């Protein structure tokens, strides 16, 4: 078999939930405040992944208006049973407001991975990271972590008080019976992200621990009864990068597994790749895969020599012959002459409504109507895609004629509302139409004036990033570019910078009108080129 390089899903693909149905493997990933909710991919060989439409693309399924950064969709669980795909997800409303977390959990089903997805069923809100287990006797069980606000704010995580188990009734579309706490975690602490499996008469409870930082891990325990007691793996954790700074893949943890048709077991886990010489991961938490080997009814990460280890490997063996090109380091040129916006692009908190994101108002162009400010959790007009490479360029062609300093449109490179860079075409009372660089770093705003522009006509905007260093540039003809502004630090756009977050860097297009929400900006194309 062929060796496959990790990560298999690069750039912000956190909390993977993997399942095999027939000849396909499917992975569902968290999307947090980015819309539509839940990223889906499928593969026949675990190496070449095809992006699928996100399932939570309607307001009836996902309403995130007003969600703060890193709220929204946490740790979905995708499973299959009774001829249906079952998707469990959390829509977090608050998570860093003192000791409180508001995290309603929902279930939707579909007869095919492309839908249609049923109206969501509210399950509970006792904690996040829900997961559904289909037992051999036909019963279905929900597990989720329990959050105890009474423990206050403590980095050691005593608020993570265990894993709850409760039966779900498909006929009644609700949880039945009382929840039972079946596992309190290991000494690693911060137990979350539970998944249940059954093999050889054993129930296996796979959880995440250690927090989504450098001591992150996946803990495994087993029991002969679904209700426990659960004994912890004799060489726990099952996987972690903690204490191994030499590894390419850091922060390994939050995992799930599935079996191939011939009985081999593969684990999907999150990981992070820090920029060289730093602890910062602007690509966010990515998805890697490892094969498991079994000894004495316990799984271990398969080492390259066939032995056992408990840390992530740079590569793994594909279970079958590789069938196509893997999704990694992919350059793309996006034109706006079709009927739909490309699926690589995401919006914030709500869908791309036609009155704000139009491909028909000016055929061949994407028209954006100005929305709220770049720090608003409501009504921003922004269309962006993941940064998937340490080094890349992004370019766009923009026609925009602002009449006020409150109107601005252009190219963004962002992590969230507190940390972002914007190259904007705007208006100044003294210079007329002009360029400016707007930065938010740790929530502090700064503005760097750029050159004046002709009163009308196209402006070409670009961003060049080489590992830690980024730089905006502009052009009048799309060929001869001039650098603008100070160097930009990629470390700012990472989970590790400022307050804790869970996403990754994005780049894309925006339009702001803080006066009337009426300004119109037209974009001819957008390109992303891996270097």
TORVO-408972 format. One line per field, with one value per residue (C-alpha): residue in three letters; residue number from 0; y, x, z. Coordinates in steps of 0.5 Angstrom, whole numbers, plus 2048, in hexadecimal, padded with zeros to 3 digits. Example, Ala and Ser with C-alpha at 12.3 -4.5 7.8 and 13.67 -1.06 7.14 Angstrom:
<sites>
residu <- [Ala,Ser]
num <- [0,1]
v <- [7F7,7FE]
u <- [819,81B]
w <- [810,80E]
</sites>
This chain:
<sites>
residu <- [Unk,Unk,Unk,Unk,Unk,Unk,Unk,Unk,Unk,Unk,Unk,Unk,Unk,Unk,Unk,Unk,Unk,Unk,Unk,Unk,Unk,Unk,Unk,Unk,Unk,Unk,Unk,Unk,Unk,Unk,Unk,Unk,Unk,Unk,Unk,Unk,Unk,Unk,Unk,Unk,Unk,Unk,Unk,Unk,Unk,Unk,Unk,Unk,Unk,Unk,Unk,Unk,Unk,Unk,Unk,Unk,Unk,Unk,Unk,Unk,Unk,Unk,Unk,Unk,Unk,Unk,Unk,Unk,Unk,Unk,Unk,Unk,Unk,Unk,Unk,Unk,Unk,Unk,Unk,Unk,Unk,Unk,Unk,Unk,Unk,Unk,Unk,Unk,Unk,Unk,Unk,Unk,Unk,Unk,Unk,Unk,Unk,Unk,Unk,Unk,Unk,Unk,Unk,Unk,Unk,Unk,Unk,Unk,Unk,Unk,Unk,Unk,Unk,Unk,Unk,Unk,Unk,Unk,Unk,Unk,Unk,Unk,Unk,Unk,Unk,Unk,Unk,Unk,Unk,Unk,Unk,Unk,Unk,Unk,Unk,Unk,Unk,Unk,Unk,Unk,Unk,Unk,Unk,Unk,Unk,Unk,Unk,Unk,Unk,Unk,Unk,Unk,Unk,Unk,Unk,Unk,Unk,Unk,Unk,Unk,Unk,Unk,Unk,Unk,Unk,Unk,Unk,Unk,Unk,Unk,Unk,Unk,Unk,Unk,Unk,Unk,Unk,Unk,Unk,Unk,Unk,Unk,Unk,Unk,Unk,Unk,Unk,Unk,Unk,Unk,Unk,Unk,Unk,Unk,Unk,Unk,Unk,Unk,Unk,Unk,Unk,Unk,Unk,Unk,Unk,Unk,Unk,Unk,Unk,Unk,Unk,Unk,Unk,Unk,Unk,Unk,Unk,Unk,Unk,Unk,Unk,Unk,Unk,Unk,Unk,Unk,Unk,Unk,Unk,Unk,Unk,Unk,Unk,Unk,Unk,Unk,Unk,Unk,Unk,Unk,Unk,Unk,Unk,Unk,Unk,Unk,Unk,Unk,Unk,Unk,Unk,Unk,Unk,Unk,Unk,Unk,Unk,Unk,Unk,Unk,Unk,Unk,Unk,Unk,Unk,Unk,Unk,Unk,Unk,Unk,Unk,Unk,Unk,Unk,Unk,Unk,Unk,Unk,Unk,Unk,Unk,Unk,Unk,Unk,Unk,Unk,Unk,Unk,Unk,Unk,Unk,Unk,Unk,Unk,Unk,Unk,Unk,Unk,Unk,Unk,Unk,Unk,Unk,Unk,Unk,Unk,Unk,Unk,Unk,Unk,Unk,Unk,Unk,Unk,Unk,Unk,Unk,Unk,Unk,Unk,Unk,Unk,Unk,Unk,Unk,Unk,Unk,Unk,Unk,Unk,Unk,Unk,Unk,Unk,Unk,Unk,Unk,Unk,Unk,Unk,Unk,Unk,Unk,Unk,Unk,Unk,Unk,Unk,Unk,Unk,Unk,Unk,Unk,Unk,Unk,Unk,Unk,Unk,Unk,Unk,Unk,Unk,Unk,Unk,Unk,Unk,Unk,Unk,Unk,Unk,Unk,Unk,Unk,Unk,Unk,Unk,Unk,Unk,Unk,Unk,Unk,Unk,Unk,Unk,Unk,Unk,Unk,Unk,Unk,Unk,Unk,Unk,Unk,Unk,Unk,Unk,Unk,Unk,Unk,Unk,Unk,Unk,Unk,Unk,Unk,Unk,Unk,Unk,Unk,Unk,Unk,Unk,Unk,Unk,Unk,Unk,Unk,Unk,Unk,Unk,Unk,Unk,Unk,Unk,Unk,Unk,Unk,Unk,Unk,Unk,Unk,Unk,Unk,Unk,Unk,Unk,Unk,Unk,Unk,Unk,Unk,Unk,Unk,Unk,Unk,Unk,Unk,Unk,Unk,Unk,Unk,Unk,Unk,Unk,Unk,Unk,Unk,Unk,Unk,Unk,Unk,Unk,Unk,Unk,Unk,Unk,Unk,Unk,Unk,Unk,Unk,Unk,Unk,Unk,Unk,Unk,Unk,Unk,Unk,Unk,Unk,Unk,Unk,Unk,Unk,Unk,Unk,Unk,Unk,Unk,Unk,Unk,Unk,Unk,Unk,Unk,Unk,Unk,Unk,Unk,Unk,Unk,Unk,Unk,Unk,Unk,Unk,Unk,Unk,Unk,Unk,Unk,Unk,Unk,Unk,Unk,Unk,Unk,Unk,Unk,Unk,Unk,Unk,Unk,Unk,Unk,Unk,Unk,Unk,Unk,Unk]
num <- [0,1,2,3,4,5,6,7,8,9,10,11,12,13,14,15,16,17,18,19,20,21,22,23,24,25,26,27,28,29,30,31,32,33,34,35,36,37,38,39,40,41,42,43,44,45,46,47,48,49,50,51,52,53,54,55,56,57,58,59,60,61,62,63,64,65,66,67,68,69,70,71,72,73,74,75,76,77,78,79,80,81,82,83,84,85,86,87,88,89,90,91,92,93,94,95,96,97,98,99,100,101,102,103,104,105,106,107,108,109,110,111,112,113,114,115,116,117,118,119,120,121,122,123,124,125,126,127,128,129,130,131,132,133,134,135,136,137,138,139,140,141,142,143,144,145,146,147,148,149,150,151,152,153,154,155,156,157,158,159,160,161,162,163,164,165,166,167,168,169,170,171,172,173,174,175,176,177,178,179,180,181,182,183,184,185,186,187,188,189,190,191,192,193,194,195,196,197,198,199,200,201,202,203,204,205,206,207,208,209,210,211,212,213,214,215,216,217,218,219,220,221,222,223,224,225,226,227,228,229,230,231,232,233,234,235,236,237,238,239,240,241,242,243,244,245,246,247,248,249,250,251,252,253,254,255,256,257,258,259,260,261,262,263,264,265,266,267,268,269,270,271,272,273,274,275,276,277,278,279,280,281,282,283,284,285,286,287,288,289,290,291,292,293,294,295,296,297,298,299,300,301,302,303,304,305,306,307,308,309,310,311,312,313,314,315,316,317,318,319,320,321,322,323,324,325,326,327,328,329,330,331,332,333,334,335,336,337,338,339,340,341,342,343,344,345,346,347,348,349,350,351,352,353,354,355,356,357,358,359,360,361,362,363,364,365,366,367,368,369,370,371,372,373,374,375,376,377,378,379,380,381,382,383,384,385,386,387,388,389,390,391,392,393,394,395,396,397,398,399,400,401,402,403,404,405,406,407,408,409,410,411,412,413,414,415,416,417,418,419,420,421,422,423,424,425,426,427,428,429,430,431,432,433,434,435,436,437,438,439,440,441,442,443,444,445,446,447,448,449,450,451,452,453,454,455,456,457,458,459,460,461,462,463,464,465,466,467,468,469,470,471,472,473,474,475,476,477,478,479,480,481,482,483,484,485,486,487,488,489,490,491,492,493,494,495,496,497,498,499,500,501,502,503,504,505,506,507,508,509,510,511,512,513,514,515,516,517,518,519,520,521,522,523,524,525,526,527,528,529,530]
v <- [800,807,80C,812,818,81C,820,81D,824,82A,830,831,82A,829,823,81E,819,813,80E,809,807,802,804,80B,80E,814,81A,81F,825,82B,832,836,83D,83C,83A,836,831,82A,829,822,81E,817,813,80B,80B,810,814,817,81B,81E,824,823,829,82A,828,82E,833,835,839,834,830,835,83C,83F,847,84A,844,847,844,83D,83C,838,831,82D,826,822,81B,817,810,80B,807,804,807,80E,813,815,81C,81F,826,82B,832,836,83D,83F,83B,840,845,843,83C,83B,837,837,831,82E,828,826,820,820,81A,818,812,815,819,81E,81F,821,822,821,827,827,823,827,822,825,82B,828,828,828,823,81E,817,812,80B,805,7FF,7F8,7F7,7FD,802,809,80C,813,815,81C,820,823,82A,82D,834,834,832,839,83B,836,835,82E,82C,82A,82C,826,821,81B,818,817,811,811,80D,810,80E,80F,80E,813,818,819,817,812,810,813,815,811,813,80D,810,816,816,815,819,81D,820,824,81E,820,81D,817,811,80A,804,7FC,7F7,7F0,7F0,7F7,7FE,803,80A,80F,816,81C,81F,824,82A,82C,82E,82B,826,823,81C,816,812,80B,807,800,7FC,7F6,7FA,801,804,802,802,804,802,806,804,801,806,80C,810,80D,813,819,81E,820,821,81F,826,823,820,823,822,826,826,81F,81D,81D,817,812,80B,807,800,7FE,7F9,7F4,7F6,7FA,800,808,80D,815,81A,821,824,82B,82D,833,838,836,83A,83B,838,83B,837,83C,836,834,82D,828,821,81B,814,80E,806,803,7FC,7F7,7F4,7F0,7F4,7FB,7FF,803,807,803,805,806,7FF,7FC,7FD,801,808,80D,813,816,814,818,813,80C,807,807,801,801,803,80B,80D,814,81B,81D,823,827,82D,82E,835,837,83D,83F,842,845,843,83D,83D,83B,83D,838,833,835,83C,83D,843,845,842,842,840,844,848,84A,851,852,84D,84D,849,84C,853,854,84E,84B,84F,84E,854,855,85A,85D,85A,85C,85D,858,857,856,84F,851,852,852,852,84D,848,844,83D,839,83B,834,835,839,83D,83F,845,847,84C,850,855,85A,860,864,86B,86D,874,874,872,86D,869,865,85E,85A,854,851,84C,84A,846,849,850,851,84F,851,855,859,85C,861,865,86B,873,878,880,882,87D,87A,873,870,869,868,862,861,85C,859,856,854,858,85E,862,866,869,86A,86F,86C,870,874,870,872,875,86E,868,861,860,85A,858,852,84F,84B,847,843,83F,844,84A,84D,854,857,85A,85D,85E,863,85D,857,856,85B,85B,85F,85D,861,862,85F,857,853,84E,847,845,84A,846,83F,83C,83D,845,849,846,83E,83D,837,838,83A,840,842,846,849,84F,854,85A,85F,865,867,86D,86A,862,864,865,860,85D,858,853,850,84A,847,843,83F,83C,838,839]
u <- [800,802,805,800,803,7FF,7FB,7F6,7F2,7F6,7F4,7EF,7EB,7EB,7E7,7E6,7E1,7E2,7DD,7DD,7D7,7D8,7DE,7DF,7E2,7DF,7E2,7DE,7E1,7E0,7DE,7DD,7DA,7DC,7D6,7D3,7D4,7D8,7DD,7DC,7E1,7E1,7E7,7E7,7EF,7F0,7F5,7F0,7EB,7E5,7E1,7DA,7D4,7D4,7CD,7CC,7CA,7C3,7C1,7BC,7C2,7C7,7C6,7CD,7CB,7CE,7D3,7DA,7E0,7E2,7DA,7D6,7D7,7DB,7DD,7D8,7D7,7D5,7D3,7CE,7C9,7C2,7C3,7C5,7CA,7CA,7CD,7CE,7D0,7D1,7CF,7D3,7D0,7D5,7DB,7E0,7DB,7DE,7DD,7D7,7D5,7CF,7CF,7C9,7CA,7C6,7C5,7C3,7C2,7C3,7C2,7C8,7CE,7CB,7C5,7C0,7C1,7BB,7B9,7BD,7BC,7BE,7C1,7C4,7C9,7CC,7D3,7D6,7D9,7D3,7D4,7CF,7D1,7CC,7CD,7CC,7C5,7C2,7C3,7C6,7CA,7CC,7D2,7D5,7D9,7D6,7D8,7D8,7D8,7D8,7E0,7E1,7E7,7ED,7F2,7F2,7EB,7E7,7E1,7E2,7DE,7DD,7DA,7D2,7CF,7C7,7C3,7C0,7B9,7B8,7B1,7B0,7B5,7B8,7BD,7B9,7BB,7C0,7C7,7CD,7D4,7D8,7DF,7E2,7E9,7F0,7F5,7F6,7F0,7EB,7E7,7E3,7E2,7DF,7DE,7DB,7DD,7DC,7E1,7E2,7DD,7E0,7DD,7E3,7E2,7E7,7E7,7EB,7EF,7F4,7F1,7F2,7F9,800,7FE,7F8,7F7,7F2,7F0,7EE,7EA,7E6,7E0,7DC,7D6,7D4,7D3,7DA,7DE,7E3,7EA,7F0,7F4,7FB,7FF,7FA,7FA,7F8,7FB,7FF,804,806,80D,80F,811,815,80E,80C,805,803,7FD,7FB,7F4,7ED,7EC,7E7,7E8,7E5,7E6,7E7,7E4,7E9,7E9,7EF,7EE,7F0,7F0,7EF,7F1,7F2,7F9,7FD,803,807,80A,812,815,80E,809,803,7FF,7FC,7F9,7F5,7F4,7F4,7F2,7F7,7F6,7FA,7F9,7F7,7FA,7F7,7FA,7F6,7F0,7F3,7F5,7FB,7FE,802,809,80C,810,80A,80B,807,807,802,804,802,806,808,805,801,7FF,7F9,7F4,7F3,7F7,7F6,7F1,7F2,7F5,7F5,7F2,7F9,7FD,7F7,7F8,7F1,7EF,7E8,7E3,7DD,7D9,7D5,7CF,7D1,7D7,7DD,7DC,7E3,7E0,7DD,7D9,7D8,7D3,7CD,7CD,7CE,7C8,7C7,7C5,7CC,7D0,7CE,7D1,7CB,7CB,7D1,7D2,7D9,7DB,7D9,7D5,7D6,7D1,7D4,7D3,7D5,7DC,7E1,7E0,7D9,7D6,7D0,7CF,7D6,7D7,7DD,7DF,7E5,7E9,7EE,7F5,7F8,7FF,805,806,801,7FF,7F8,7F5,7EF,7ED,7E8,7E3,7E1,7DF,7DE,7DB,7DD,7E2,7DD,7DD,7E3,7E4,7EA,7EE,7EE,7F3,7F0,7EF,7E9,7E6,7EC,7F1,7F1,7F4,7F1,7F3,7ED,7EB,7E8,7E7,7EA,7E8,7EF,7F1,7EB,7EB,7F1,7F4,7F4,7F7,7F2,7F5,7F2,7F7,7F5,7EF,7F3,7F1,7F6,7F6,7FC,7FA,7FC,7FC,7F7,7F3,7F0,7E9,7E6,7E8,7EB,7F0,7F4,7F6,7FA,7FD,804,805,80C,80B,80B,80B,806,805,800,801,7FC,7FD,7F9,7FA,7FA,801,806,805,807,808,804,804,808,80A,804,805,802,803,7FD,7F8,7F9,7F5,7FC,7FB,7F7,7F1,7F0,7EC,7EB,7EB,7F1,7F3,7EE,7EF,7EA,7E6,7E1,7DD,7DB,7D6,7D5,7D1,7CB,7CD,7CC,7D3,7D4,7DB,7DC,7E2,7E4,7E8,7EC,7F2,7F6,7FC,800,808]
w <- [800,7FF,805,806,809,80F,80F,80A,80B,80C,80F,814,814,81C,820,81A,81B,816,814,80E,80A,804,800,803,809,80B,810,813,816,81B,818,81E,81B,814,810,80D,813,813,80E,80A,806,804,801,7FF,801,807,802,7FD,800,7FC,7FF,800,801,809,80C,810,80B,80D,813,815,816,819,81B,81E,81D,823,824,827,824,825,827,822,820,824,823,81F,81F,818,819,815,816,814,80D,810,811,818,819,820,822,827,825,82B,82D,832,834,837,83C,842,845,840,83A,836,831,82E,82B,825,820,819,814,80D,808,804,806,801,805,806,80D,812,816,81C,823,829,82E,834,836,83C,838,831,82D,82C,828,826,827,824,828,825,829,825,82B,829,82F,82F,833,834,839,83F,841,848,848,850,84F,84D,848,849,844,846,844,84A,847,842,847,843,83D,83D,83A,838,834,82E,82B,823,824,829,826,82D,833,837,83E,843,841,844,845,843,843,846,842,843,847,840,842,83E,83B,835,82E,830,82B,82C,828,829,827,82A,82F,832,832,831,833,82F,832,831,837,838,835,82E,82F,82F,834,831,830,82F,835,834,839,838,83C,83B,83D,839,840,842,846,841,842,83F,839,83D,838,838,835,82E,82A,82C,82A,831,833,82C,829,824,820,81A,81D,823,828,826,829,828,824,821,81D,818,815,80E,80A,80C,813,814,819,817,81C,819,81E,81F,81F,81E,81A,81D,819,819,81F,822,826,822,81D,818,814,81A,81C,816,815,815,815,818,817,81E,820,825,82B,831,82E,82F,829,828,822,81D,81C,815,817,819,820,825,828,82B,826,81F,819,813,80F,80F,80A,806,807,7FF,7F9,7F8,7F3,7F2,7F4,7FC,7FE,800,7FF,7F9,7F5,7F2,7EE,7EF,7EA,7EB,7E4,7E7,7EB,7F2,7F6,7F7,7FD,7FF,801,808,80B,812,817,811,80A,804,802,7FB,7FD,800,7FC,7F5,7EE,7EA,7EB,7E7,7E3,7E3,7EA,7F1,7F4,7FC,7FF,805,80C,813,816,816,81D,81D,81F,81B,813,811,809,808,804,806,805,809,809,808,807,80B,805,800,7FC,7FB,7F6,7F4,7EF,7F2,7EF,7F5,7F5,7FC,7FE,805,80A,80D,806,805,801,800,802,809,80D,813,819,81D,81E,823,81F,817,812,80C,806,804,7FE,802,802,805,805,803,7FE,7FC,7FA,7FD,800,808,80C,812,818,81E,822,829,828,827,821,81C,815,810,80B,804,7FD,7F9,7F4,7ED,7EE,7EB,7E8,7EA,7EF,7F0,7F7,7FA,800,800,806,807,80E,813,80F,80B,806,803,7FC,7F6,7EF,7E9,7E4,7E8,7E5,7E9,7F0,7F6,7FD,802,809,80F,80F,812,817,816,81D,81F,81B,81F,825,829,829,82D,830,82F,828,824,81D,818,813,80D,807,803,801,805,804,80A,80A,811,80F,80B,809,802,7FF,7F9,7F7,7F1,7F1,7EB,7ED,7F3,7F3,7F8,7F7,7FB,7FB]
</sites>
